[in-house]
Amino acid sequence: MKPKFLDILVNPNAFFKEAMQENINLKIPALIILVAAVIGAVYGYVYGGLTAELMSTGMPGLETVILAFAVIAAFVSVFIFWVIWTAVIFLFSAVFKGKGTFKRTLEFVGYGYIPQIFGSLIAIIIALEYIPRVVIPHITQATLQDPQLMQDAIKSLTHDPAMLEFTQISAIVTIVFLLWSANIWIFAIRHSRELSVRDAVICVMVPVIAFIIYLVYNLTVM
């Protein structure tokens, strides 16, 4: 029986149990990552506009380069993070003597990115609401040549009230959808690496919780 696609979101245990009976196929997970990467690139364009506008006042013409870099980096990083995240979970599962292949794990972890697509779409909507309100500091050539002045300008940008609120809301959205993905990844790693639920939870939640702590810490020091 073919696994039901909707089960990824509502019953991942059943989905991956049935998927284990199928041959390894990276096409659908790669398509999911591609969609996430495209949405990430759009977010990179919207968010990168802040840096582009900041830098363009002191160096006209640089905004195009900054925006292009932001879009490309956001797009490519999704694919890179897919592989890195899979490798992290795969290595953690080795501690518990996981038996499945890396390719199967990569496939199953890819399915767990579906909630990230929803989260990224919400993040774009939030960005479109808040970013236009952010006051961009005016910098000059002299600012660019003085590290302290440049640091002050960046601090002014990151501590703008609208920017602070945007960052806090975005972090909450990130955490919520990351936890949704984590629930999927638990069953992905359980079946792909033939682990118990307990061991799968440890393999996934240790790095997830570490990332959440890092995210919250960054918010507190802003």
N, C-alpha and C positions, 0 to 999 in steps of 0.2 A: 504493500500500500504506500502510495506517495504521501509524504508528510504534508499536512495542511499549512499553507503559508501563514494564515492568521494565528496559528498556534505559537508562532515565534513570540508574539506579544502577550498572549493570554495563557498559554500552556507550553512553555518552552521545553519542559521535561518530555512531554509527549512528542513534540516536534523533533527533537534531537534523537530520541530513542528510535523513531522511525527513519530518520535521516541516516542513521548508522547502517541501515540495511542497503543504502544506495551507494553507488560509486562516488568517490571524491570528485566534487565539481565546484570549481572556484568562480564560475561565470556569474552566478547570481550574487554571491558575496561581493565580487569585484564591481558589479553593477551598483550594488548598495553603496559601496565606498565611493564610486564615481559620483553618484547623486549627492552624497555627503560632501564630497570635495567641491563640486560645483556650487553648492549652497555656501560652503565655507569660503569660496572665492568671492562670492557676492558680499558676504559679511566682511571679508578682508578689504573689499573696495570701499564699503560704507565706513568701516572703522578707520581704515588707512587714510581716508579723506581728512581726518583730524591732523595727522602728522604732516600730510601733504600741504594742507593749508598753513600750518605753523611754519614749515620750512620755506614755503614759497615767498613769504614776506621778506625773508633775508636773502633768498637765492631764487629769484624768479626762473621758472622753467623746470625746477627740480620736482614739482608736484607730479608730473607725468611719470617720471622714473620711480618715485616713491609708490605711487598707486599701482604701477605695473609690478613692482617687487612685492607689494602687499598681496595682490591677487594671486600671483604665481606661488608665493610662499604658502599662502593659505590653502591653495589647491593641492600642492605637492605634499604638504605636511600631513594631510589626512591619510594618504597612502603610506607614508613613512611610519606614522604613528600606528597604523593598523598592524604592520609587521613588528614594530618594536613592542607594542602592547601584547601581541600574541607571544612573542619571545619571552617577555617577562612572566606571563602566566604559565607558559610552557616550562620555563626553568623552575618556577615555584612548584609545579606539579611533579617535577622530577624528584623532589624531596620525598614525595609520597609514592614514588615508584610508578608514575604514570606510564602507560604502555602504548598509547596511540602515537601516530606520526605528527610531525609539525604541520604538514600540509593539511591534514584533517582538522587540526586545531585552528589553523589559519582560516579555513573555510567556515568553521562554526563561529569563531570570534567575529567574522565579518557580518554574520546575521545580527549580532548584538548591536550593530551600529544603527539599526533602524530608529530607535528612540533618539539618537543623536541628530537625525535628520529633522525630527519634530522640534527638538530643542534649538537647533540652529535657525529654523524658520521663525520661531518665537523670538530668538535673540536679534534677528534682523529687524523684526517689527519694533522691538524695544529700542534698538539703535536708531531707527528712523524717527522715533518719537523724541529721544533725548539728545542725540548728537547735534541737531540744529540749534539747540539751546545753549550749547557749550560756547563760552567766550574764548576765542583763540587769542593768546598773547601776541603782541606785535614784536617781531625780532628784526634786527638789522644785521648787516655784515659784521659789525663790531660784536654783536651778541654771539654770532657763530664762532668768532675767534677767541671768545672768553669763556672757558669752561664753567665758571661760576655763574655768569649771566645765563648761559644756556641751561644750566641745571635749574636755575630759578624759573626760567620760562617753562620748562617741562613740568616743574612742580606746580606752577600756577595752573597749567592745563589739567593735570591729574587731580588737583584739589578744587577745581571748579565745582560748585554745588550740583549742577546737572550731571557732570562727569562722575562725581562720587555716587550719586543715586543710581546712575546707569550701571556703574561697576558693581554695586551691591546687588541690584536686581538681576543682573546677568549672572553673577556668581550663584545666586539661589537657583536660577533656571538650570545652570550647568550641573549643580549638585543633584537636583531632582531627576533630571534625565540621565545623569551618570548612574544613579542608583537603579533606575529602570533597566539600563543596559547591563548593570552588574548582575541583576537577577537573571537575565538571559545568559550572561557569560558563565554563571555558576553551573547551569545545566549543560552549557556548551562544553565546558571543561570536564564536567562529570562524565559525559558520554564519550567525548573525543579522546580522553586520557584514561578512561575506565577507573574513575575514582569514586569514593563514597561521597555523599552529599556534604558531610562535614569537611572532608579534605578539600573538596571543590570550593566550598565557602571560604576556607582559609586562603586558598590560592588566589582567589579573585578579590576578596575583601581587604586583605592586607595592603596591596598596592592602591586599591581604590580609597580606602580610609586615609592612607598616607597622602594621596593627592588632595583629598578634601581638607585635611589639616593644613597642607601647604597653601591651598586656596584661601582658607579662612585666615591664616597667618598674614598673608599678603594684604588682606582687607584691613586687618587691625593695625598694620604699620603704615598705612597710607596717610 
